[in-house]
Amino acid sequence: MTELPNRSLFVDRLDSSLNRRRRSRGDEPEQFAVLFIDLDSFGVINEGLGHDQGDVLIREVAERLTHTVRPDDTVSRFSGDIFAVLLDPVDAVTGSIQACNRILESLETPFQLGETSVNISASVGIVLNQGGYVNADEMIRDADTALHRAKLDAKGSYVIFDTEMYEDAKRFIDRKAGMQKAILDGAFEVYYQPIVDIHSEKLTSMEALIRWPHPIEGMVSPAEFIPIAEETGLIMPLGEWVLRTVCTQIRMWNEMGFDDFRVAVNLSSRQFENDISKLVEGIILESGISPCSLSLEITEGIAMKNVDANVQMLEELRSLGVNISIDDFGTGYSSLSYLKRFPLNTLKIDRSFISDITTNIDDREITKAIIAMGQNLNLKVLAEGVETEPQVQLLRENGCDYIQGYYYSKPVTADEVLPFLQNRVASTVPLIATRPRASKVMVNTAVDNVAVL
């Protein structure tokens, strides 16, 4: 279609460049580079204008690339909307960046597709031959890794491969494989962090937090494995497992005589790609729990990605009888006009405001404003990441409803939750009397305070 070399021919020419360098008798043989170029959001053009116009765009991009590089360089349509360029020779990093910038500039001029003028950008991964590559596949692998990083960091930019990137990629692959095995083996666990009424200081609900006790490494931080699960799609089976596990546990507590509490489960943006309300309804019916004992949490970022669609989805969830909360409130970009459209029960103030609430006037005023806004919207307000008595006192004085954090309890196993449940029905003694000493519970908050699925 483009009359460019295909993948096979590109690999052949790259192998030839590698072989020439190995045979070189010079002290410092000339370097060469591979650029991987991916058109950003090409799928949107295909879907919006049709595949025929997408083909026209591919052909025009190919023509621009060919006229941008030198005659002896190789431009290949590697696959789909990915092009590969072999710059041979090149003046190390400087020459590669200059060539990359010329390529990106050549794509800035709008493309005319029928009656539509289209602006596109591209992400580029660059790898230089440093003398350690044995074959073309190794360079292609690293160029692809750099391209992947470029698309993650900022579309329309370039990234130069380095060894650290390779180690990150290898760790990513290992982590993904480990997570797949852990899901099949049932190795993940759900911990629960109590949420208490700020006045009675007794448990009203809990937040479910997923944990991965690795057989060799010990507890793997959610901050490490959740993003990988999101990116690879493993968050879908993992999220369903968490939801089912939590509902089953609620039923077990109910059978033990404990009820009138809720457990909150965080939803991922990826789960909104499917019919999450149907999944939730099915698991509730399967477990036999009351819908009001389940709370679902989404972040501002998720809510604002596709407001109309998400409002409808949340309304469907709310119609089931479950509670809906906005997590990490104050860190996103939702406006009051949008916020009032969502069928919410609770706002959760992000811990980043709570940590310095007693010493930072800005954090204190933001927190007070969020509490006031929640009251005006008839929503309950929950502060997470609470660790000290002065924080509790200030939140209580300003009308906060619920507290979550190490001041009361770290996340604990299902068995360790029992004393909290027994306390709320067996006596009127405040929960605070049974909590561990602050010097013990404030250890390692960076890991346990990560709110994940």
TORLUM-313797 format. One record per residue: x, y, z of N, C-alpha, C in turn; residue in three letters. Coordinates in steps of 0.2 Angstrom, whole numbers, plus 5000, padded with zeros to 4 digits. Example, Ala and Ser with C-alpha at 12.3 -4.5 7.8 and 13.67 -1.06 7.14 Angstrom:
<atoms>
506649725039506249785039506649845039ala;506449895035506849955036506450005039ser;
</atoms>
This chain:
<atoms>
500449945000500050005000500450065000met;501050065004501450125004502050125000thr;502150064997502750054993503450064997glu;503350055003503950055008504149985009leu;504849975011505049905014504549885019pro;504449815019504049785025504449765031asn;504149735035504549715041505149675040arg;505049625035505549575034506149615031ser;506049655026506549695023506949735027leu;506549765032506849815037507349775041phe;507149715044507549675048508149655044val;508149635038508649615034509149675034asp;508949735032509449785032509749805039arg;509349795044509649815051510149765052leu;510049695051510549645052511149665048asp;511149685042511649705037512049765041ser;511749805044512149865047512449835053ser;512149795057512549765062513149725060leu;513049685055513649645052514249685050asn;514049745047514549785044514949815050arg;514649835056514949855061515449805065arg;515149745065515549695068516249675064arg;516149685057516749675053517249735052arg;516949795055517349855054518049845058ser;518549875055519249875058519449935061arg;518949985060519150055063519050045071gly;519450095074519350095081518750115084asp;518350165080517750185082517250185076glu;516950125075516550125069515950175070pro;515650195064515050235064514450205067glu;514150245071513450225074512950225069gln;512350195071511750195068511150195073phe;510550205071510050215075509350185072ala;508950155076508250135074507750185078val;507250205074506750245076506050205075leu;505650205080505050175080504550235080phe;504050235075503650295075502950265075ile;502550295080501850265081501350325080asp;500850325076500450385075499950385081leu;499850435085499450445091498750445089asp;498350405092497550405091497350395084ser;497750355080497550335074496950295073phe;496750255079496150215079495550265078gly;495550325081495050375081494850395074val;495450405070495350425063495050365059ile;495250305060494950245057494250245058asn;494050245065493350245067492950295064glu;493150365065492750415063492750435056gly;493250425052493250435045493250375040leu;493350315043493350255039494050235037gly;494050165036494750135035495050165028his;494650175023494850205017495250265018asp;494950315022495350375024495950365028gln;495850315032496450295037497050265032gly;496850235027497450205022497750265019asp;497350315017497550375014498050415018val;497850415025498350445030498950415030leu;498950345030499550305031500050315025ile;499750315019500150335013500450405013arg;500050455015500350515015500950525021glu;500850495026501350495032501950455029val;501850405025502450365022502850415017ala;502450455014502750495009503150555012glu;502850575018503250635021503850605025arg;503850545028504450515031504950505026leu;504750475020505250465015505650525013thr;505350585012505650645010505950685016his;505850655022506150695028506850665029thr;506950595028507650565030508050565023val;508650545024509150545019509050485014arg;509250485008509050435003509350365005pro;509950365008510150305010509850275017asp;509450315020509150285026508550245024asp;508350205028507750155027507150175031thr;506650185027505950195030505550135029val;505250105034504850045033504150055037ser;503650025033503050025037503049955041arg;503149965047503249905051502649855052phe;502149895054501449855055500949915057ser;500349905054499849945056500050025055gly;499950065060500150135060500850145063asp;501250095063501950095066502450095060ile;502850145060503450145055504050145058phe;504550115055505250105058505750135053ala;506250175056506750205052507450185054val;507850165049508550155050508950205048leu;509250245053509750295051510450275051leu;510750265045511350235045511750265039asp;512350305042512550315049512250375052pro;512350385058512050435062512550465067val;512550525068513050555073512750555080asp;512850485082512650475089511950495091ala;511850525098511250545100511050605097val;511450655096511350715093510950705086thr;511250665081511050655075510350625075gly;510250575080509550545080509050595082ser;509150635087508650685090508550735084ile;509050755080508850805075508450765070gln;508550705068508150675063507450665066ala;507450645072506750635075506350705075cys;506650755077506350815077506050835070asn;506450825065506250835058505650795056arg;505650735058505050695057504450715060ile;504550735067503950755070503650825067leu;504150865065503950935062503550915055glu;503850865052503450855045502750835046ser;502650805052501950775053501450835056leu;501750895057501350945060500850975056glu;501050975049500551005044499950965043thr;499350995044498750955043498750905037pro;498350855038498250805032497550815030phe;497550825023496850825020496550765018gln;496050735022495750675020495050685018leu;494950685011494350705008494150775010gly;493550785013493450855015493650875022glu;493950835025494150845032494950855033thr;495050905036495750925038495950895045ser;496450855045496650815051497350835054val;497350845060498050855063498150795067asn;498850775067499050715070499650725074ile;499850685078500550685082500750615082ser;501450605083501750535083502150535089ala;502250475092502750455097503250415094ser;503850435097504450395094504950365099val;505150305098505650275102506250265098gly;506850285101507450285098507950235102ile;508350195098508850155101509450165096val;510050175100510650175096511050115096leu;511450095091511850035091512450055095asn;512550025101513150035106513649985105gln;513549935100514049885100513849825103gly;513349825107513149765111512649715108gly;512349745103511849705100512049645095tyr;511749585096511949535092511549525086val;510949545086510449535080509949595080asn;509549595075509149645074508549645079ala;508349585080507749575085507849615092asp;508549615094508649645100508549725100glu;508849755094508749825093507949845092met;507649795089506949815088506549805094ile;506749755099506449755105506549815109arg;507149845109507249905113506949965110asp;506949965104506550025101505850025102ala;505549965103504849965104504749975112asp;505149965116505149975123505150055124thr;505650085120505650155121505050195118ala;504750165113504150195110503550185115leu;503550135118503050115123503050175129his;503750185131503850235136503650305134arg;503750315128503550385125502850395125ala;502450345123501750355123501450355130lys;501750325135501550335142501750405145leu;502350425143502550485146502150545143asp;502150555137501850615134501750595126ala;501150585124501150575117501350635113lys;501650625107501950675103502650685105gly;502950645109503650655111504150595109ser;504750595111505150545109505550525116tyr;505750465116506150435121506750395119val;507350405121507950365119508050305124ile;508050245121508150185126508750185130phe;508750165136509350155140509250085144asp;509750065147509749995150509249995156thr;509150045159508650045164507950035162glu;507850065156507150055153507049975151met;507649945149507549875148507449835154tyr;507749855160507649815166506949835168glu;506649895167505949905169505449865165asp;505649855158505249815154505249745156ala;505849715158505849645160505449635167lys;505549685171505149685177504449685176arg;504249725171503549735170503249665167phe;503649635163503449565160503449515166ile;503949515170503949465176503349475181asp;503249545182502649555186501949535183arg;501949545177501249525174501249445174lys;501749415173501749335173501549315180ala;501849355185501749335192501049345194gly;500749405192500049415194499549365190met;499749345184499249295181499249235185gln;499849215187499949155191499549165198lys;499649225201499349235208498549235207ala;498349255202497549255201497349185200ile;497649145196497449075195497549035202leu;498049055206498249015212497849045218asp;497449095217497049125222497549155228gly;498149185225498649205230498549275233ala;498049315230497949385232497549375238phe;497549435242497149435248496749505249glu;496249505252495849565254495949585261val;496249645262496249675269495649725270tyr;495549745276494949785277495249845282tyr;495049905280495249965285494649995287gln;494549995294493950015297493850095296pro;493250115295492950175294492550195300ile;492650245304492250255310491850325310val;491350325313490950385314491350435319asp;491450495317491950545320491650555327ile;491050555328490750565335490750505340his;490450455337490450395342491050355342ser;491450365337492150325336492050255335glu;491450235332491350165331491250145324lys;491450085322491450065315490750075312leu;490750105306490150105302490250075295thr;490850065293491050035287491750015286ser;491949995281492649975279492849985272met;493449995271493749995264494149925262glu;493949895257494249835255494949855251ala;495449825253496149845250496449775248leu;496649775241496949715239497649705241ile;497949645243498649635245498849575241arg;499549585239499849525236500449505240trp;500349445244500949415248501349375243pro;501849405240502249365236502649305239his;502749245237503049195240503749205241pro;504149245237504849255238504949325241ile;504649375238504749445239504349475245glu;503949435248503449465253502949505250gly;502649555254502149595252502349645246met;502049635241502149685235501749745236val;501949805235501549865236501049865230ser;500449885232499949895227500149955222pro;500549995225500750055220501150025214ala;501449965215501849935210501349895205glu;500949855208500649805204499949825201phe;499649875204498949895202499049935195ile;499549975194499650005187499749955182pro;500149905183500249845179499549815177ile;499149805182498549765181498149815177ala;498149875178497749925174497949925166glu;498549925165498849925158498749865155glu;498849805158498749745154498049715154thr;497649745157496949725157496749665163gly;497349645167497249605172496749635178leu;496649695177496249725182495549705182ile;495349675176494649655175494549585179met;494949535178494749475182494949485190pro;495449535191495649545198495149585201leu;494849635198494249675201493649635202gly;493549585197492949545199493049495205glu;493649475205493849425211493749465217trp;494049525218493949565224493249575226val;492849595221492149615222491749545225leu;491949495222491549435224491849405231arg;492449415232492749405238492449445244thr;492349505243492149555248491349535249val;490949525244490249505245490149445249cys;490649395247490649325251490749335258thr;491249385260491449395266490949435270gln;490549475267490049515270489449465272ile;489349415268488849365269489049325276arg;489649305276489949265282489849305288met;490049375288489949415294489149425296trp;488749425291488049425292487849365295asn;488049305293487849245296488149235303glu;488649275305488849275312488549325316met;488049365313487649405317487849485317gly;488249495312488549565311488149595305phe;487849645305487549675300487549755301asp;487149795297487149865297487849895296asp;488249875292488849905290488949905283phe;489449935280489549935273490349915272arg;490449885266491149885264491249915257val;491749955257491849995250492349955246ala;492249955240492649925235492849975229val;493449985228493650035223493550005216asn;493250045211493150025204493750055200leu;493950015195494450045191494150075184ser;494450115181494150145175494050095170ser;494550045170494449985165493849955166arg;493549945172492949905173492349945170gln;492450015169491850045166491850035159phe;492350005156492249985149491749935147glu;491649895153491149845152490449865156asn;489949815156489349835160489449815167asp;489749865171489949855178489349845182ile;488749875180488149865184487849795184ser;487949765178487749695177488149645182lys;488849665182489249615186489149625193leu;489049685195488849705202488249665204val;487749675200487049645202487149575202glu;487449545198487549465198487849445204gly;488449475206488749455212488349465218ile;487949525219487549535224487049475225ile;486749455219486249405220486549335221leu;487149325219487549265220487649255227glu;487849315230488149305237487549315242ser;486949345240486349345244486449405249gly;486849455248486949505253486449565251ile;486349605256485949665255486349715251ser;486049745246486449795242486749855246pro;486349875251486549925255487149915259cys;487449855259488049835263488649845259ser;488549865252489149875248489149945246leu;489749975246489850035243490450035238ser;490350075232490750075227491050145226leu;491750145225492150205225492450215218glu;492350275216492750295210493150365211ile;493650375207494050435208493750485204thr;493950555205493650605201493850595194glu;494450575193494750565186494350515182gly;494050465185493650415182492950445180ile;492750485185492050515184492050565178ala;492550595177492550655173492850635166met;493050565165493250545158492750545153lys;492150525155491550525150490950535155asn;490750595156490350615161489650585160val;489350595154488650575152488650495153asp;489150455150489050385151489150365158ala;489650395162489750375168489150395173asn;488850445172488250465176487750415175val;487650385169487150335167487350275171gln;487950255170488250195174488150195181met;488250255184488250265191487550265194leu;487050285190486350285191486150215191glu;486350175186486150105186486450065193glu;487050085195487250055201486950075207leu;486750135207486350165213485650135213arg;485350125207484750095207484750025210ser;485349995211485349925214485349925221leu;485449985224485449995231486050005234gly;486650005230487250015233487450085234val;487950105239488150165240488650185234asn;488750255233489250275228489650335231ile;490350325231490750375234491250395229ser;491450465229491950495225492650485230ile;493150455228493750445231494250495230asp;494750505234495250555233495050625231asp;494450645234494150705231494650765233phe;494650815228495050875229495650875225gly;495850815222496450805218496350805211thr;495650805209495550805202495250865199gly;494850865194494650925191493850935190tyr;493450905194492750905194492550975196ser;491950995193491651065195491051045198ser;490751095202490151085206489551065201leu;489551095195489051085190489051015188ser;489650985187489650915186489550865192tyr;489750885197489750845203489050835205leu;488650885205487950875207487550825202lys;487750815196487450765192487550695194arg;488050675198488250615200487850585206phe;487550525205487150505211487550475217pro;487850525221488350505226488050505233leu;488350465237488250465244488750505248asn;489350495246489950515250490550545246thr;490850595249491450625247492050605251leu;492550575248493150555252493650615251lys;493850645257494450695256495050655255ile;495450675250496150645249496550655255asp;496950605257497450605262497950665261arg;498150685255498650735254498450805257ser;497750815258497550875262497550865270phe;497450795272497350785279498050785282ile;498550765279499250755282499450815285ser;499350875282499650935285499050985287asp;498450955288497950995290497951045296ile;498451025301498451065307499051115306thr;499451105301500051155300500051195294thr;499651175289499551205282498951235282asn;498851305281498251345281497851325275ile;498251315269497951305263497551235263asp;497951185266497551115266496951125271asp;497051155276496551165281495851195278arg;496051255274495451285271495151245265glu;495551205262495251165256494851115259ile;495051085265494651035268494051055271thr;494051115274493451145277492951165271lys;493251185265492751195259492451135257ala;492851075257492551015254492050995259ile;492150995265491650975270490951015269ile;491051085269490451125268490151115261ala;490451095256490151075249489751015250met;490050965254489750905255489050915258gly;489150955264488450965267487950995263gln;488151045259487651085255487351035249asn;487750985248487450935243487150875246leu;487050885253486750825257487150765256asn;487850765256488250705255488650705262leu;488850635264489250625269489950635267lys;490350655272491050675270491550635275val;491950595271492450555275493150575273leu;493550585279494250605278494750535279ala;495150525274495550475274496250495276glu;496650445278497350455280497450495287gly;496950485291496950525298497450485302val;497950525305498450485310498550515317glu;498250575318498350605324497750635327thr;497750645334497150675338497050745336glu;497550785335497350855332496950855325pro;497150805321496850805315496050785316gln;495950735320495250715322494850775325val;495150815329494850865333494650915328gln;495150935323494950985318494450965314leu;494450905311493950875307493250875310leu;493250855317492650855320492350925321arg;492750975323492451035324492151065317glu;492451045311492151075305491651035302asn;491350975305490850945303490950885299gly;491550855299491650795295491250735298cys;491050695294490650635296491050575298asp;491450555294491850485295492550495295tyr;492950455298493650455298493950385296ile;494450385292494850325290495550335291gln;495950295294496650305294497050265300gly;497650275300498050235305497950255312tyr;497650315313497450335320496950285323tyr;496550255319496150205322496350135320tyr;496550125314496750055313497150055306ser;497650015305497849995299497449945295lys;497549935289497149885286497249815289pro;496749775290496849715294496549655290val;496649595291496349535288495649535290thr;495249495287494549485289494449455296ala;494849415298494849385305494949445310asp;495449485308495649545313495049595313glu;494649595309494049645309493549625314val;493549565316492949545321492949585327leu;493549595330493449645337493149705335pro;493249735329492849805328492149795327phe;491949735324491249725323490949705330leu;491249665334491049645341490949705345gln;491449755344491449815349490749855347asn;490649865341490049905339489349885341arg;489349815343488649795345488649765352val;489249755355489349725361489349785367ala;489549845365489549895371489549965368ser;489550005372489550075370490250105371thr;490750065372491450095373491750115366val;491950175366492250205359492750155356pro;492750145350493250105346493950125348leu;494050195349494650225350495050185356ile;494650165361494950135366495250065365ala;495050035359495349975357495949975352thr;496050035349496550045344497250035346arg;497650015342498350005344498650075346pro;499250075349499550135351499750175344arg;499750235344499950275338500650255335ala;501150245340501850235338501850175334ser;501350125335501450065332501050065325lys;500450105325500050095319500350145313val;500750195315500950245310501550215306met;501750155307502350125303502150115296val;502550125291502550105284501850135281asn;501650195283501050215280501050225272thr;501650235270501650245262501450185258ala;501450125261501250065258500550045260val;500350045266499650025268499150075266asp;499350135266498850185264498650195257asn;498950155253498850165246498150135244val;497650175242496950155241496950125234ala;496850065234496750025227496149995226val;496149955221495449915220495249885226leu;
</atoms>
